[in-house]
Amino acid sequence: MIVTPSAEGIAASVKAAKGRGLPPVQDWNPPFCGDLDMRIARDGTWFYEGTPIGRPGLVRLFSTILRKDGEDYFLVTPVEKVGITVEDAPFLAVDFERDGEGQEQKLTFHTNVGDSVIASAQTPLRFVRDASGEPSPYVMVRAGLEALIDRKSFYRLVELGDEHDVDGVLWFGVWSDGTFFEMIPAAELP
């Protein structure tokens, strides 16, 4: 008998097993049960069977059991593992706070699913430019799962930017928790 995974079944399993903090999804190795018709759009919206999931609590619940293996994303419980589609990054950083200044500042990012993370060497910022030079900024949230930084937050980051020498090359970037994150070579600034 083949059992088709459902979002409702996964949510019920997670609620039944829920304790404090994030579940240890990296420690779970259940059998793969197939792909679920669930998609996370680039803007951070979660869809199930083509319909946006309108309950923030349910999206948060699913986000706590999300795992990335290689380039693929899965919802994982102790008893099942189902594949989902992620268009870009699974989370969206919708705001950040700055504590301190210059090299001593700490930037704490907040995601659309309720996570908060300080950009650091362990949870780095990453800036990717496409062929046209358009940047896509990311922050690592946890266990290989990144958040795309929204446009307004990216513009605020640029305002905090500074130039710094990295291996003999002058870069424009931003500091957080004692780490300099390179955005663009200073020579390429307009």
Buried (B, 14 or more C-beta within 10 A) or exposed (E): EEEEBBBEBBBEBBEEEEEEEBBEBEEBEEEEBEEBBBBBBEEBBBBBEEEEBEEEEBBBBBBBBBBBEEEEBBBBBBEBBBBBBBEBBBBBBBBBEBEEEEEEBBBBBBBBBEBEBBBBEEBBBBBEEEEEEEEBBBBBBBEEBBBBBBEEBBEBBBEBBEEBEEEEEEBBBBBBBEBBBBBBBBEEEE
